[in-house]
Amino acid sequence: MTSFKADEKILSYNDVVLRKSDLDILSGPHFLNDRIIEFYFSYLASCYVSHEILLVPPSISFWAINCPDLNSLKDFVEPLQLPDKKLVIFVVNNNEDVTWAEGGTHWSSLVYERGANIFVHHDSVAGSNSSHAKRLYRAITGFMGISGSVPDVRYVEYTATPQQMNGYDCGLYVIAIAKVICSWYESDRSEDKANLWFSALKEQVVPSAVAEMRSQILKLVRDLMAKK
């Protein structure tokens, strides 16, 4: 069996590079890092090829929350073409130190749906990231190409978001929620437009399914490695 050092590159997928240490994270009950989330977002984007959907890498969401200069943020987010997107999924992290790579202790999701003109915050530990999600909402709203004034855009803390059962699965909940919402957008939104994706989350984002995603992602990485 091939042996890798912890920092050795094992897979390059689109613009994401995974290392041996990422496999170790997936193999055990550990807090997901930004590389794993970005990798799965990139994979998910390749599964749902609609140009109306955008899954924003954690690093961009982090900078949007913490960027002190509006002009710098503008240069950073304009290439995302946010006004052209109908569904945008951001990742929220509670790290406030821009010098601390892969810092923070909790992940959550902020989702924008243009048809309802709404930002929805999904937090698997209710209330933990609400202040950071609101900062992201305030920072990014002006770049979404939304007509009318900012108060016309609703922000909702969705308190019925499925809750994690331990202290390390928040990243898996972010990934599971993103997967369900993308599927809803592609196939079910015309039938459940009024309730958005909420019933799908309740049915599909359950602890057993979320836990299983860890091994599913690990298998996906190993399958992609085998094809290289």
N, C-alpha and C positions, 0 to 999 in steps of 0.2 A: 504494500500500500504506500502511495506517495505521502511523504511527510513535508509539511509546510511550516515555515516560521510564522509567528503571530502576525507580523506586519507584511508578509509576502502577498503580492497580488495573486488572486486566484481566478478572477473573472472581470472582464471589461464588457459592460452591457450598455449600449448607447453611450451616454456620457458619464456613467457611473462605474466606479472601480470598487470591487469588493475584495476584502483581504481575509486571510485565514482567521483572524480574530472575529470577523463577522459570522463565520460558520460556528465558532464557539458560542457566540451569543445566541444563535438560533438553536443550537443543540441543547442548551440548558435554560432554566427559568430565569432569564436575564432581561433587563430593560433594553429595548431596542434602541440602536443609535440612528443618527440621521441618514447614514449611508444605506442601511437596510430599508428604511422607509422610502428613500428616494429611488432605490432600485425597484421596489415593488410598485411605486407610482409610475415609473417608466414602463414597467412591464404591463401594468393595467392600461396605460395609455395606448399601448400597442394592441391590446385586446378590444378596446373601444375606440375605434379610429375616427369617430366624429370630430370634426374641427370645432364643434361647438363646446366640447368638454376640455377643461384644462385642470390638470393636477399639478399644483405648484410645489416645487421641491422645498423641503424644510428650510434650507439656507436662505431662500428668497423671502419666505414668510418671516423668518427671524430678523432679517435686515429691515424689512418693512416695519416691524414692531419697534425696532431700536434705532433706526436711522434718524439722526438729529437734523438733517438738512433735506428739505422738500425737493430741491433741485437734484440732489444726488439720488434721491429715491425715484424721481421721475425717470432719470436715465437708466435706472436699474430695472424698473417694471415695464417701461414702454415696449421693449421687445416681446413681452408676453402677449401683446395685442388683446388686453382684457376687454375692451369694448366689443370685440367680436365674439366673445364667449357667452354661452347661455348657462353653463354650469361650471363653477370654479370651486375647487376644493383646496383650501389652505391648511397647513399644519401649524398648530400653536404650541410653543414651548415656553416654559416659565423661566428660562435662563435670561438674565438681564445684563450679563457681563460679555461684551462683544469680544473680549480678549481670551475668553475661555471656550476653546473649541469643544464641541459635544458636551456642553454643560447643561444644566437644568435637571429637573427631577420628574417632569410630567409632560406628556403629550396630550393634545386634544385636537379637534377639527373645527374649522370655520368654513361653512359652505354657503356660497352665493348662488341663488337660482333667479335668473333674470325674469322669467315669466311672472313670478310672484313678487319680484323686486325685494328680496329678503335675504338677509344674512342669518344663518342658523348656527349656533355654537353647540357642538356635541362634546360633552365632557364625561368620560367614564368614571371620574370621581367628582361628582356634582359640585360646581362652584370653585374648584381648585384653580382653574385657569381663566376664570371669567374676566378678571381685570386685564390680562394679556390679550384675550380675544377681543375685548372692546378697543384696546389700543390698536390692534391690527385693523379692525373694522373702521375706526376713525382715520387711520393712515391711508387705507387703500380705497375707500369709497370714491374719492375724487378722481381716481384713475380708471374707474369701471365704465365710464361713458354713459352714466345714468342721467337721463333728462330730469329736470326739476331740481329741487334743493335736497340737501343731505337729509333733513328730517323726514322726507318722503320715503326714504329707504328704511325698511324695518330691520331691527336687530332683535333676535329672539334667543334666549337661553332655553334650550329644549330640555326641560327637567326630567322628561321620561326617557332620556338617552340610556341605553343599557349600561349597567354599572359593573366594573371589574371586581373580581373576588379576591384580588391579591394586590401587592404593591409594585408589580413589575410588568403587567400586561397592557398598559395604556397605549403603547405603540401598536400592539396587535389590534386593539380596538379601533385606532385610527385607520389602520389598513382594512379591517373588516367593514367598517362603516363606509369607507370610500368605495369599496367593491360593490356593496349593496346599492349605494346611491347611483353609481354609474350604470348598474344593471337596470335600476328603476328608470333612469333617464332614457335609456336605449329601448326599453320594451314596455314599461308599465305606466309611464307618466300620463298618457292620455286617459287611462282608466281611473287613475287615482290623483288627478291634478289638484283637487282641493286639499287633500291631506299630505301632499308631497310624498316623501319616501318614508314617512314615520311608521306606517303599519308594516312595511317591509323590514325596517330595523327591528321592530319588536319580535317579528317572527324568525328572523334569520341571525341576528347578532345575539346569540346565546352563549354562555360560558364554554360549553363543550365545543361549539363550532369555532369560537375564537381561539381556544387552546389548540385545536387541530391545525389552525393556520400556520403555526410555528413549524410543524413538520412539513406542511405543504410547501412553504417558502423554501425550506432547506432542500427538499427534493427538487424544486424548480431550479435552484442554484446549481445543484450537483448535475442535473440533466443538462443545463446549459454549459457547464464546465466540460462535460463529456463530449459535447458537440464541437468544442474548440479544437 
